Amino acid sequence: MITTGDDHNTIHLLANTNAAYQGQAFGIVYSRSLDGGTSWDLQNEVVDGTGAEYYTEITADQYVWANPVGDNIAFLVASAWHDLFMMKSTDNGDSWEKTVIWEHPYPFFDWNITVTDTLFCVDNSASIALDNNGKAHVVFGISRVIHAVVGTGYSYYPYVDGIGYWNEDMPTFSDDLSALAPPQYGYPTSEMIEDVNYIGWTQDVDGDGEITFINTSTGFPMSYRELGVSTMPSITIGPDNWIAVVFSSTTETYDNSEWNFKKLWMRIKPSGMNWGPFIHLTQDLSHFFDESIYPVAYPTFDNDIHILYNNDGMPGTALGENHVYIENMTTYMKVEQFVGVEENQPLSAESESLIISPNPSKGMVNASYSINRASHVTMMVSEISGRAVINKTLGWKNAGDYMYSFDLENFCPGIYFISLKTSHQTITKKLIIN
């Protein structure tokens, strides 16, 4: 649901039928109340553009509202198996206009009839926001699938990686099988452009020029059905139409010796400027052994960005039978994005860096670090339990590049963590001692 009006007395409700309805195996229906739910002037309506004349089914978890702006309301429908499209109303739900953002190569996809080639697609995760002018902004995960035989089975490619972006001033995507192919893959018909409509991907955390994941018995990273390496984006709009996108991405160097963890990352686009650097939100030692997924950003932000996400100690889900049921948490995070920001540039995790070498090591370890402004600096080495075994105050440092060396020859073999703490942030890297 969303609410509109000065008193939020108008309720807009979307629901899934969970059963055959007006010619669809499953559909979505719209209801509206103008008096806080006492009565409904529209009830279980199939919005034109979403019904049986367009799609055989729209199932649960495929639709999401934007936060309303005045009488502008919009919802997004996303799936690997039909169009990515937006329904938008500028008159509080009286009338609707449809925009097909990505046209699916196989219209009227039917599990019992349609056979496909491999196609790059939306990965079933997407988010929409309206800026202060009512213009829609959309983000979505990218995957690649094939439905080679009839029935509900399918195959997909778990290494496909990317977060796409679109707004109402940009062209839509075609129905070419490779229209959504990440640009680094080299497909000639790809319509994705880095830092324009392709804005998120897994990061080279250790700076060695390649992405390295733990090689499990399957040879693949932990997967979530159609969801890609980088997935589950959530978009929020800030002052002067700044945009922030939070997403979950399988991340190298963070693992439990069997699978790499998904961690939370963020990018910000100041109004009228390019996308900023990648910001790692869960690099602190307290998050090191967390699978951080399903981030939801509060739809608007001012000085702070507010995020809810799910985290537990095991990659994958018990529902998907990746592991047994374990304790998991819904966690609140506040990103104090604009504290101490100078010249309208956001503070980012890439503004300061830490590189550990050699790693693994048996003795002397070098911690090379960069800071972008004068800061008080502390270097700490912790055991896997979190207990600090070295806590060295390095004092006040001007902006620049530095190196500090540790002699760890007498340390027991195992996993340790080296943390760089400045006045602005903490960066933690894993160290293996042989």
N, C-alpha and C positions, 0 to 999 in steps of 0.2 A: 504494500500500500504506500501511497504518498498522500499528502494533504495540501490544499491550496486555500487561498483567501486570507484576509487579514487576521481572521480568528481561527484559521486552519479547520474550518467547519465543513469544507468540501473534501470528501474522501474519494480517491481513485483506487480501485482494486483490480488487480489481475489475478486470475486463478487458472490452474490447469484442470481440464475436465477429468483426467485419469480414466477416461472411458470414451467410447465412440460418441461423437457429437456432431450433428449437422454435416455428415459426410466424411469426417476425419476420424482416423483411429484414435487420436488424441488431439485436443485443441486448446487454445487459450481464450478466455472470455473476460470481458471488461464490464465492470459495474461502477456506478457513480452515485454518491449520496451528496446532496446539497445542504443537508441539515445534521451533519455529525453522525449519520448512521441511523437516524430515526426512520427514514424512508429512503427509497432508491428510485431515482428517475430513470436510470439505465440499469439493467440487470442481466447478467450473463449474455452480453452482446458479443458476437464475433466481429471484430473490427475489420472493415473492408480492406483486403490486402493480406489477411492472415488466414483465411478460410480454405475450404476444400478446393476452390478453383485455383489455388496457388500451391498448396502443400498437402501431402497425404497425411502428415502428422506434425505437430509441434508438442514436444514432451516436456516433462518437468525439468527444472534447472536450466532452461534455455532462454529465459527472458529476465530482464532487469529494468527497473525504472531509473531515470535520471532525477536528480533533485530539481524540483520545479523552479522556474523563474517567472514570477508574475503569472500570467495565463498561459505561458509556454510550458507544456509538459511533453515528455517523450519516453518511449521505452524501446529497448534494443532486444532483438531476437538473434541468437547465435548458435550454430551447430556445425559439425563437420559434414552433416548430411543434407543440409539445405542452405538457402541464401543466408548471408549476414545482412539483416535489414533493420531499419529504424522506422518506427511509427511516431510522427510528431504532430502535436496539435498546438495551434497558437490561440485557440479560443476555449481553453479549459475543458477540452474533451468533447466539444460539440461536433467537430469535424477533424479528420485526420489526413495527413499526407505521408505516403510511403516512400522511402529511399532505400533501394537495394545497394548496399555498400560493396558487397562482394557477391557476384552472381555465380551460383553453384553450377558446375559443368553438367550435372545430371538432374534436370528439373523433375519434379514429382518423384523424387527418390522413393522407392518402395523396397523394403527388405526382401520381399518375396518375389520381386520381379527384376529389379535393377542390378546389373553387373557393371562394375566400373574398372577403368584403368587406374593406376596410381595417380593421385591428385594431391597437390598442396592445398590445405584447407584451414579454416578456423578450427581451433582445437577444443571447442566447447567452453572456453573461458573468455569473458569479455566484460567490458564496463563502459558506461556512458555518463557524460556530464554536460550540463548546459552552462555556458559562461555567463557573465553578467549582462551580455547583450542577447542572450537566448540562443546563441549558436551552439550546435551540438559538437562534442568531441568524443571520439570512440577509440578504445584500445582493445586489442584481442591477441590471444595466443595463436601460434602457428604450428601446424602439424602436417603430416602426410599419411594418407590412408589408402587402402584398396578394399573393395568389396568384390572379391573374385568369384564367389558362388552365392546363389540365393540362400536366404536364411539370415539369422541375426549375427552370425560370426563375421569377423573382419580382421584385417591385419593393419598395423601401422608401424611407423619408423620412429623409435624412441629417441634417436639422436637429433631429429629435426629441432631447430632452436630459433626462437624469435618472438618478439612482441611487435605487432603492427599498430599503426596509428592512422586515424582519418578524422578530418573535420569537414564541415559543410562548404568550405572554400576549395576543397581538393577534389580531383576527379575520383570517381568510383573505380573499383577493380572489375576486370572482365571475367568471363567464364573460362579463360585459358587454363589448362591443367596445371600450369606452372606460374600463374599470375602472382601467387603468394609465396613463391620460392624465395627464401632468404638470399640476398644479393651475393653473398660470398660463395654460394654454390655454383654460380656461373651459368644458370639457365638463361638462354637468350631471350625468352619471352617473359621473364620475371618482370613484374611491375613494382618491385620493392626497391626503395632507394634509402641507403643508410642515412640516418639522422634526419630523414624527411618523413617517410611513412614506415620505416623500419627502425625502431628506436630502442629495442632491448634485446640482449643476448648474454649468454654466460660469459664471465670475465676471466682473464688470464691473471689469477690472483698472485701466483708466484713469479710472474714476470719473465718466464722462460720462452715465451713466444708460441706456446701451444697449450691446449686444454688437455689435462690428464685426469681421467676418472679412475677410480679403483676398478680393476678388471675382475668382476665377479664371475661366478660359474656360468652365468648367462651371456656375459660379454657386453651387457647393456647397463646403462644407469637405471636406477629404480624408476619405474614408470607409473603413471596414473591414467590408465586406459588411453584415450586419445591425447591426453595432455602432453605438451612438449617439454623440452629441457628447461626453457623459460616460459612461465605460464602464470595464470591466475592474476592478471593485471587489475588494478583498481585505480581510478582516476579521480582527482580532486582539483577544484578551481580555487585560486587565491586572489588576493588584491590585484587590481589592474589586469585581471585575466591571466595571471601566472598559472601554469599547469604543472601538477606533480603527478607522477605515475609510480605506483608501488607494485612490484611483482615478485614472484617466487622463482628462484633459479637454482638448478643443481650447480654446486659450486666446488671447484677443485680445492684441495688441501683440507677441506672439512669433511671428515668421514669417520665411520666406526669400524674401519678395517675390512668392511664388507661392501658397504654402499656409501656413495657421497650423499651428504645432506643437501636438501634444498634450503637456501637462505633468502632473506628478504633484501631486495635492492630497490633503489629509487633513482629516478631522473627528474629534473625540473627544467621547464622551459619558460623563462621570463617572457613577458609580453613583447612581441616584435623581435625576439632574439632566437638564437639556435638552442637546441637541447644542450643542457649542461652535462657535466661528467657523471659517471655512475657512482652512486653513494651506497655503500654496504651498511645496512641498518642493523645487522645481527652479527657483527664481527667480535663483539666483546666476549671475554672469556666465559661469562655466565650463559651465553648462547651457543658455545662452541659445539656441544653435543645435542643440539636441537634440530629437528626437522621442522622448519618454519614455513607454513603453507596457509593458503586461503586468506591472504591479507585483504582487509576491507578498510579503505580510508574514508574518514568522515567527508561528505561530499564537498565541503568548502573549508578553507583555512584562512587564517589571518597571520598571527605571529607564530603559531604552532600548527603542525600537522598531526592529526590524531588517527591512530591505526589500531584495529583489532586484528589478531591473527591466531591461528591454531598452532600449537607446538607440542611435540612429545619427543621421546628419545630414540625413535625408530623410523627410518625412512619407509615410506609406503603406508598402507592402511590395513587395519584388521578386517574391514569390510571386504577388501580385495584379497584377503587371505595372504598378505605379505608377511604378517606376523600375528601373534596372539593379541588379544585385547589387553591394552596397557593403559595406565593413567595418562591422560592428555589434558591440556589446558587451553583455555582461551585467554590470551594475554593482551593487555592494553599497552601501547607504546605512544609516547609523545615525542615528536621530533621538533626540537626548538630550532626551527630552520632559520629564523631571521635574527637570532641573538648575535650581536657583534658583526653583522654583515656590513661590508663596506662597498661603496660604489654600486649598490643594487645588485651585487653578485652573491649568490647563495653559497654558504659554507658547505663544502663537500668533503666526502671521505677521501677523494683523490687529491685534495689540496695538501695532504700530508701522507707520507708513505714510509713503509718499513720493509726491508728485505733482509732475510737471514741467510747466511752462507758460512761454511758449507752446511748442507742439510740433506741427509743425515750427517752427524758429526761424532767424533770421538774425543775431541779436546777443545781447541780454541774455536770460538764461534764469533763471527763478526755480525753486528747488527747495524746495517746502513740505514739511515733515516733522513728524510727531508721534511722541513717545516716551512710553511709559507708566510709566517709572520713571527715576530718575537714572542717567545713563550718560555714558561717554566717547564723543564723536561725531567721525567723520571723513567727509568728502565727497570722492568721487573721480570724475573724468571719464576714461573710457578710449576708445581707438580700437577699431575692430572687431577688430583683431588681439589685443586684450587689453592693449596697452601703455598705462600710465597717463600722461595728459598734464597732469592737474591732480590733486594729492593734498593736500587742505586739512584740517588738524586744527582742529576747531572747539572742542575742549576739553570740559570737564565741563558737562553740561546737566541741569537738573532736569526732571522730567516736565512735558510741555507741548507746545505747538505753536510751530514756528519756521519761518523762511524764510532761505535763503541764496541769493545771486544770483551768477551767473557771467557774465562778459563774453566771449562766444565769437565776436565779430564777425570776428576774424582767422583763425578756424578754417576749414579747407577743407570744402566741402560733403561730406556723407556721413552714415553712421550712427555714432553714438557711444553710450556707456552712462554713466549717472550712478548711482553706488552710494552708498547711505547705510550706513555701518558704525557699529553701536553695540556696547556690551559684550555684547549678547544675540543679535544677528543681523545679517545683511546683506540689504539690499533693493536690487535693481538694476532700473532702468527704461531703456528705449531712447529715444534722442533723435535726431531727424533735423535736420541743419543744411542749409538750402537754399543 
